[in-house]
Structure formats: structure tokens, C-alpha cells
Amino acid sequence: MSPEICTKTLKLNSGYEIPNVGFGTFRASEEDTYNSVLTALKNGYKHIDTAYVYRNESSVGKAIKDSGIPREQLFITTKLWNTDHRKASEALDASLKRLGLEYVDLYLMHWPVPFHPAKTEEEDQFFVVNKSTGEYDNDLEWDFIKTYELMQELVPTGKTKSIGVSNFSKKSLEKLLNSANLKIKPACNQHTHHWVLMIQT
């Protein structure tokens, strides 16, 4: 893939431009993430997509630093995981620390499914299971609409330039767009690791 293709962009409703092609890091080990992201950046990729649950934000950040490419020339996406729906600000701060960045270009709600955070340090912080049912420990007292309201507060801080959603069904997206306290329309819906919706209006 040529650098020319990698740097073509689309304009988001937030006014910022997102590269047409992004480099994903899903399920990559820390070493593979570092090597592949560094190679991608050196070969013209400008958009790197990661997430807290991928467990490789630190490697992404190291590759960005070692690439020597000015931060303003890159577009970095990361995501809010299900266990952090009640604390979007703290979660973004933690992601930024791991990435070694002052801001991300796009912060996405990874899934519209709030989980209870793990009860102890020994439990998996990513996929929390209710031991009595064997199912994921969904936080039924919280709603993803509340999560998005918290995410809206992050944009004025400058820690993310745009916000959006991921893995939203049509029904969930309509519920969000029709919510009473919607102030910032999601910039996109990244679905199953494909960017299928760019909201322009």
C-alpha cells in the first residue's frame, strides 16, 4: 500500500480529518505491536488504531515516539473499555499515560455494554464474569447513554479531538442520536474493526 493511499482523508463532523486507511493492532503482542506499528509508520501509515483491551497501548506509544514523526502528522484512535463506562475521564487519562501522548485524535466507546469493574486485583480487568451465572457481569444500573454524556465532557479538555462509538447496532445508534443530552454527535461508528459510518451532519 502506497503512502499516497495511506494519507488520503475524510472530514469528520468534528471538523478534523481522518485518514482513509488505518493500521489496527487487535490481538497483537507487545513486541509485534511495536515492530509492526513502527514499520507501518515508516511506510506511510498515519492512522493507528488501538484500545485499552488490546493491552498494547504502551507499545503503540513507544513506536510512535521512536518513529520520529511529529505528533500533529498522526491520527491516533483508542477506546473506552466496558469496565470503565462510569469513569471515562480516568480511563482516557490512563490510556494517554500508556501511549505517552497528551491527546488522542479519536476516542471511541468500544461497546455499548457496561460491565461491573473487577472486584479484586486477581480478577480479569477486561472480561469480568459473574461467578454465580457464568455470564459477563453487566452493569444493569448504568446505561451507555450516560457513558457518552461523560465522553462529551472530554472534548473541551483537549485530551481527545473527537469522540465516537464502536460496535453499535442501528438500534443503539438511533437511541444515542435521539437522547436528550446529546451535544456532540459521534464522529463515527467503528463496527467489527471496519469504519462503516462517518456522520457528516
Disulfide bonds with the S-S distance in Angstrom:
none
